[in-house]
Amino acid sequence: MLQTLQDQFLGSTIGGLVLGSIYALVALGYTMVYGVLRLINFAHSEIFMIGTMTSLFILASIATSGNIVVGLGAMILLLLALMLASAVVSGGSAVVLEQVAYRPLRKRGSSKLAALISAIGASIFLQELFALVIIPNFFDKSGRVPQNAPRFVDRDTLFPVGNAVVRTDQVLVIIGAVIVMVVLDQLVRRTRIGRGIRATAQDPEAAVLMGVSIDRIVRITFLLGGAMAGVASALYLMELENTGYRVGFVLGIKAFTAAVLGGIGNLRGALLGGIVLGLVENWSAIFLGSEWKDVTAFVVLVLVLMFRPTGILGESLQRARA
């Protein structure tokens, strides 16, 4: 077992950082919506799925047969185009979701339970819409089978790290995720929109008295959270090269676990929680096997809720609201 750990630890760590970066981006959507509305947007996983379908549609339109062979510059430009397109479509879908599924309930003063049921219903509706209508019409395939994406980023080795190697696709995922995370963090901390989001999260009533439009802030929050899921979906499709109408289900729960682990409502906590969860998953696979990775994520969720429900960075958020 010790020899297996030595052989696989570095490779698992690199893979965990890649996976954790994707979890962290999706977790940002959960934590932002919860911070503003105290609502767990369980349909956020389908916003991620919509992003993967957007990237797949673009790649399928470009690829004439098999994989897409381009140079390094064109490869990076294509990845940026996928990230931008998926962010726009996913962000727009999140705004529509808020308008249809949540805003009418909020205007009527409905309970959080009603909003939660609406979120679950919207999630199932979007899954079935893509399985029955979107995928068969746009991809000429059965909507309930996995959809493979053409490869456009080679798995070339860039440099070795001990007995492991770092590939081109892994570096692109980590760098892309980090840049987007930093941009969002600075936007929330340094811009007028960010001040509005933080004010609404801390005290909605006081924010209204200070002239903040809650409806506008909620709309922007869903837009930004959906855009993060869209960026994550493009990186996910590049890395794993497949998607499906239920691709967001398990990944969405893991991203929610990451948000809870870091401290739900805390942006930097979501980033930390995603990285930690990705690493723990991959490290556990060394000892238990890859088939136990999903179980590990849910065990982490239960343990966090039992022993530290505020999450790793949750206490600072609670003090800010006190």
Disulfide bonds with the S-S distance in Angstrom:
none
